[in-house]
Amino acid sequence: MVQKRAEKSEIGILRNPTTVKLLAKEIVAASDAYIAKQLGEREYRELIIYYATYHGKKLFSTNGSINPTVKNRIGSKRCGLVEVMLQGFQISII
């Protein structure tokens, strides 16, 4: 059976969320789409890396771990998935 992959815009994932809570909501939507196989691994990883690169102040806390608000809102299993996708990513100091 051939399954159609949906683009990020079809799923409705916002690439530039304005708040930490909205970022968490978008990560939940992307993670659920990835788990449901509506979003490919490459697209999901690119989205998480995009969030880490351009919205790092919202995604990460001061010690470099995932922001506690994001961690609380997305849940432990999705948080583990995000951490797997961030392996090899280095946070810039700037």
C-alpha positions as CSV (number, residue, x, y, z in Angstrom):
1,M,0.0,0.0,0.0
2,V,1.4,3.4,-1.0
3,Q,1.0,6.0,1.6
4,K,0.8,9.7,0.7
5,R,3.2,11.9,2.7
6,A,1.8,15.2,3.7
7,E,3.8,18.4,3.6
8,K,4.3,20.5,6.7
9,S,2.0,23.1,5.4
10,E,-0.8,20.5,4.8
11,I,-0.5,19.3,8.4
12,G,-0.6,22.9,9.6
13,I,2.7,23.1,11.5
14,L,3.9,26.7,12.1
15,R,7.6,27.2,11.6
16,N,8.0,30.4,13.5
17,P,6.0,30.2,16.8
18,T,5.9,33.3,18.9
19,T,5.7,31.8,22.4
20,V,7.2,28.9,24.3
21,K,3.7,27.4,24.7
22,L,3.0,27.7,21.0
23,L,6.3,26.1,20.2
24,A,5.4,23.2,22.4
25,K,2.0,22.9,20.6
26,E,3.7,22.8,17.2
27,I,6.2,20.1,18.4
28,V,3.3,18.0,19.6
29,A,1.6,18.4,16.2
30,A,4.8,17.5,14.4
31,S,5.6,14.6,16.6
32,D,2.1,13.1,16.3
33,A,2.2,13.5,12.5
34,Y,5.6,11.8,12.5
35,I,4.3,8.9,14.7
36,A,1.3,8.6,12.4
37,K,3.6,8.4,9.4
38,Q,2.2,11.6,7.8
39,L,5.6,13.3,8.1
40,G,8.8,11.7,7.1
41,E,11.8,11.4,9.4
42,R,13.9,13.8,7.3
43,E,11.2,16.5,7.4
44,Y,10.6,16.0,11.1
45,R,14.3,16.2,11.9
46,E,14.6,19.3,9.7
47,L,11.8,21.0,11.6
48,I,13.3,20.2,15.0
49,I,16.7,21.4,13.9
50,Y,15.0,24.6,12.5
51,Y,13.4,25.2,15.9
52,A,16.7,24.6,17.7
53,T,18.6,26.9,15.4
54,Y,16.1,29.8,15.1
55,H,14.1,29.4,18.3
56,G,16.7,28.1,20.7
57,K,15.9,30.6,23.4
58,K,12.4,29.1,23.6
59,L,13.4,25.5,23.1
60,F,16.3,25.3,25.5
61,S,16.8,26.4,29.1
62,T,20.0,28.2,30.3
63,N,21.9,24.9,31.0
64,G,21.3,23.6,27.5
65,S,18.6,21.1,28.2
66,I,15.1,21.3,26.9
67,N,13.0,24.0,28.4
68,P,11.0,22.7,31.4
69,T,7.8,24.3,30.0
70,V,8.3,22.6,26.7
71,K,9.2,19.3,28.4
72,N,6.1,19.5,30.6
73,R,3.7,20.3,27.7
74,I,5.0,17.8,25.1
75,G,5.4,14.8,27.5
76,S,8.3,12.5,28.2
77,K,7.9,10.2,25.1
78,R,7.8,13.1,22.7
79,C,10.7,14.8,24.6
80,G,12.7,11.6,24.1
81,L,11.9,11.7,20.4
82,V,13.0,15.4,20.1
83,E,16.2,14.5,21.9
84,V,16.9,11.7,19.4
85,M,16.4,14.1,16.5
86,L,18.7,16.7,18.2
87,Q,21.6,14.2,18.5
88,G,24.7,15.8,17.0
89,F,23.2,19.3,17.1
90,Q,25.4,21.9,18.9
91,I,23.8,25.0,20.4
92,S,25.5,28.2,19.3
93,I,26.5,30.7,21.9
94,I,25.6,33.8,19.9
